[in-house]
Amino acid sequence: MTALATPGPGVGSLVDQFQLGLDAPICLTWELTYACNLSCVHCLSSSGRRDPRELSTAECKAVIDELERMQVFYVNIGGGEPTVRPDFWELVDYATEHHVGVKFSTNGVKITPEVARRLAASDYVDVQISLDGASAEVNDAVRGSGSYATALRAMHNLADAGFTGFKISVVMTRHNIAQLDEFQAIADRFDAQLRITRLRPSGRGADVWDELHPTAAQQRELYDWLCAGGEQVLTGDSFFHLSGYGEALPGLNLCGAGRVVCLIDPVGDDYACPFAIHDNFLAGNVRDAGGFTTVWRESELFTELRRPQSGGACTSCSAFDSCRGGCMAAKFFTGLPLDGPDPECVKGNADAALLDVAAGTAPKPSADHSRARSRPVPVPVSIGLRPVQRAAPERACDENPLAGFAPSPAG
Amino acid sequence: MSTETLPRPFDVDAGWRLHPQVSIRPERFGALLYHFGTRRLSFLKSPTLLDVVRALDSQPSARTACLAAGVAAAEIPTYTRALATLAQSSMICEWTGE
């Protein structure tokens, strides 16, 4: 979120207030579908295939009614690729008619000239086009062949329709940190605004974390770039772990999970944040009695998150007041304790602990909607009883619900 | 982009109004403000400041709005700074009287 606090009369710091939670989220992420035409290697929600249990149009409208009553100003809609839902535009219109603003993230596949004109005409809808490389080569390695061209075509259509100030949303990786100035140039070319966010080891991101997360030197480069000229760059306040370098970055510098933000996933599950799709961070479901409002206000998990948290080993660190131990989800999915340093701690305080995390022991996401990859599957041809052999999954996200299920030969 | 006009000092004796595209959500610390046009969020860090902002629409000037909300005369400069910040981000706009 882009936040501006008024100076002057105040009662305690806002960060302290937000740690205690609010009666309604400031904004929330709502993933409308797990279906996606792409299969980005770092997808937070391991999207690909639609889930048959996804909320119906009527159920989505009921959620919007609740958000209106709670005065949630806007929702960040994502997925999957939200625009592939046949009722996507109907839901966008319904939300804005009910005073819930919409920002939606898209890979651009449905942003035709006609759609772009329609979007340009609305004050209440904002668009974020995802782009993870300033060149097709870098982008398509992460987001898939042709995805750079799709994103650029969408940007052209928006600009031609007179939609200024749309967002270009970039997840920062080892391969695109050197392109920061080029991303800014693309944003300038379209009269758009650059938004950069942190790579998380969530969803399929866990599989590529070791290869893609920025090196320590690149983190410093990113921090210096943001301090030098990043005033106009949105960050979703996602780099607060970098404020351990010294000067705090603009924005809210806190983890808002379950306190001021949360995630509603396509089947209505409510998680503490978009980067924490795991049973440990599941607070409830919008289909439960009392709906989203009750989950937000009364769930055990969110209540717990709003209690003062222990900084653990971090509390003795000079940077703790600014970084507050970093990102909960990043720690969790790299196998680190939640009350210790962030895996990308700028002081290097997580390095030893990371070495102690045994390979394969970090928690896996609770749901995986990745499309099946075409890979050779061994066909068992032996007749009669033989020891059941189970190959280890090639990659963590290939794990399926029946993995490990070995029917007993004895019946 | 939209800075053709030079910023003027905040005129506490002019009339001010909440921007029509801004929504207010009261909170225990004050309020959240959201501007649907600029898509920016602001925080009012005290309940009194919220009272001041709410009084703007019915008051001829920001100064009288402060007084109506119970702000002591000596504290008006503090509230003026907060209102100036809100004006800069277009959360409130000057009332031209039409």
Interface residues (C-beta under 8 A of the other chain):
Chain A: M1 T2 A3 L4 A5 T6 P7 G8 P9 G10 V11 G12 L14 Q17 L22 D23 A24 I26 C27 Q71 F73 Y74 H99 G101 K103 D123 Y124 D126 T164 G165 D191
Chain B: M1 Q21 S23 R25 E27 R28 F29 G30 L32 Y34 F36 G37 R39 R40 L41 S42 F43 L44 K45 S46 T48 L49 E75 T78 Y79 R81 A82 T85 L86 S89
